[in-house]
Amino acid sequence: MKTIFCLLSLLFSTISFAQKEFQPKDSEMIETVDGDLDGDKIPEKVIVYNTKDTTDMGNVREIQILKKTNGKWAVLEKSKNALLESKHGGMDGDPYQGTIIKNGILEITQAGGSSWKWGYTDKYRFQNGHFELIGHSLSYGRPGDYWADMDYNLSTGKLMYSKEVEDTTNPENGKSEKETVIKKDWKINLQNRNTNRETKERSFIFPKTKAEFHL
C-alpha cells in the first residue's frame, strides 16, 4: 500500500509540474485531458487555461497540448485563438463546454445564447506538424420556432445544412430545408481558428437555400 501511495504521489507531482511549468502567469486551469493525439500510443496532456488577458468579451482562454519525450514535458502546440472568451456565451454565460480526445481527435465544444441558442464542436487532428481543423458541427435556433444544423468535413469539403421548422405559423421562421455543397478552400488550425470571425473571409452562403455559414 505504501508503495502504491508513493507511486501515485510521484505521478501527481509530475503532472502538477507539467502544468505549472508552462502555465500562463496568473492564469487559472479550467480543465485537463489526457489522450494519444499523434499516434505514438503515448498520451499527450491537453490543458485549458483562463488567462488574465481580457477583451470586451471577457477573459482570453489558452489551450496547450503537452507531449512527453524521454521523460520530459514540452509544448507540442498552444493557442489563444481556438477558444472563445469567458463572456462570449451571452446570457448563458461561459461558452466553454469541454474538451475530449476521441480516436486520436481533439474535440472542443462551446455554446451560448439566451432564448436563441447556439453550440458547436470543433474537431482537430495532428497532421502536417499542426493541429488542423478537420470537422465542425454547429446547431442553432430557438425551441418552439426552428432548429438548424450544419456539419462541415474539412477533409472532404462536404458541407451539409438542414433546418427543421416547428412553428410554421410564423413566417419569420421560414421553412424546413436541406442543402449539401462541396467547399474545400478553407485551411484552419488551432493558431488561426477565430482570427477572422469579425470579417467575411470565412463566410459562405448556400446557393439554393441562401443559408449563411460562418466559421
N, C-alpha and C positions, 0 to 999 in steps of 0.2 A: 504494500500500500504506500509506503514511504517513497519507494522508487517511482511509482506512478505519479505521485504528487509532485516529485521533483521534475519529472519529465514534462508534466503539464505546466508547471511554473516556468520552466525554461522555454516552452513553446509560447506561453503568453508573453513573456518578456521579449522574445524575439519579434513577435507580432507587434507589440507596443513600440519597440524600437523602430521597426519598419514604418510604422505610422508616423511617429514623431520626427524621424529623420527628414522626411520630405514634406511635412505638414506646413501649409502656409501660415505665416505669423498671425497670431490672434484669431485663427480660424477655429471652427467647431466641426468635428466629424459628424456627418449625418448617417452614413451607412458604410459598411464594408462587406464585400462579397468575394469569395474565393472560387476559382474555377480555371480550367485549362482553356486559354484563348488563342494560343499559337500552335497547337497540335503536337507539342512535345511531351504531353501527358504529365507535365509538371504544373500545378495550379499557379495561376497569377493571382494577385490581390488587387481588387478594384476598391478604391476609396473615394467617397463623395464628401466634399467639404463645403461648409457655409463660410465664405471668406468675409473679411472686414470691408472689402471694396463694395461700394454701393452705386446704384443708378436710381433714377426716379421710379424704377420698378422693384427696388429692394436690394437685398444683398446678392452679390455675384457668387455663383457656385463654381467649384472646380472639381473635375473628376481626374483621378490619377489611376493609371494601371501600372502596378509594380511587378517586376519579374525578378525571380531569384536565380542567380547563376553562381555556381561554385560557393554556395553558402552566403552570398551577399545580395542584398536587395538593390535594385536600380529602377529608375523610372523608364518604363517602356514607352509610355506616352501620357501626356496630360493636356487638359484643355479647359478653358473658361467659357467656351462658346457652345458646348454641347447641351448645357443645362440652362433653363430659364431662371431668372432672378426670383427671389423669395416671394415677391408680391405679384408675380405675373399670373397667378391663378384667379385674380379678381376677387369677387365676393366669396368664392370657395376657398380662398386662402392659398397656402403654399402649393404650387403646381407639382412639386416633385412627388411621385407616387412610388418609385422604387426601381431598383436595378437587379437583373438576374442574368445568369450565364446559362444558356441552354444549347447543348450540342455545339459548343465552341463559339457561339454567337453572343455578343454583348447586347442585351435588350434594356432600353431605358424608357420608362413610361412617365408621362406628365399629363396633367389635366387641370381644368379650371372652368370658370364661368359663374353664372348666377342662376336665373331661370333658364337661360340658354346655356347648354353645356358643351364642352369640347374635351377631347382627350386623344393622345396619340402615343404610339410606341415606335421608337427608332431601333433598328437592328444593325449592328456593326460587326464586320468580320475583319480580322487582322490579315491584310494582304497588301502586297506591294510596299511593305515596310510601314504601313499605317493602318489605323482602324477606319475602314471605309464604310460608308452607309450603303447597305445592300437592300434594306427594306424599310418602309414607312407605312404604318396603318393609322388612319385618322377617322374619328367619329365625332359628329357634332349635330346639334339640334335642340329641340325642346320637347320633353314628354307631353304627349297630347296633341302636338302640332305635326312635327315630322322629325325623322332621324335620317342622317346621311352618312355614308361610309365611303372612304377612299383607301385603296390599297395600292401601293407602288412598289414594284420589284425593280430596283435599280440595276440588277444584274441582267435581266431580260428586257427591261424597258417597259414592261406591261403595267399600265396604269388603269385601274378599274374604279368606276364610280357607280354608286347606287343610292337611291333616295326612296324612302317609304313614307308616304303622307298618311297621317292618322286623321287629322281634321280636314276633310275635303270640302267643308263648307266655307273655309276661309281662303279666298283667292290668293292671299299673300303667301300661302304655303306652297303654291304651285301644284305640281302633280308628281306622282311616283314615276321614276325613270331610271334608266341604266345606260352606261356607255363605257366602252373599253377602247383604249388607244395604245400606241407604242411611242414611248418617248425615251430616248437613250442619251441625251446630251448633257445631263447634269452629273457632275463629279463632286461628291460631297464626302467629307470625313469629319473626325472629331474636331479638327482645327478650324474648319470654316463652316460648321453646321448652321449657326444662326447669324453669321456675319452679314447676310443680305436680307434679313427678314423685314427691314423697313423699306426695301426697294421692290421693284417689279421684276428683278433679274430672275427670281425663282418663282414666277407666277405662270400659270397655264390656264387657258380657257378651252374646255372641251368643245369641239366644233359643232356637235349636234345639240346637246343639252344646254350649252353655254354655262355649265357649272364651272366655278372658279376653284383652282387648286393652287395653294401656296405652300412652299416647302422652305 
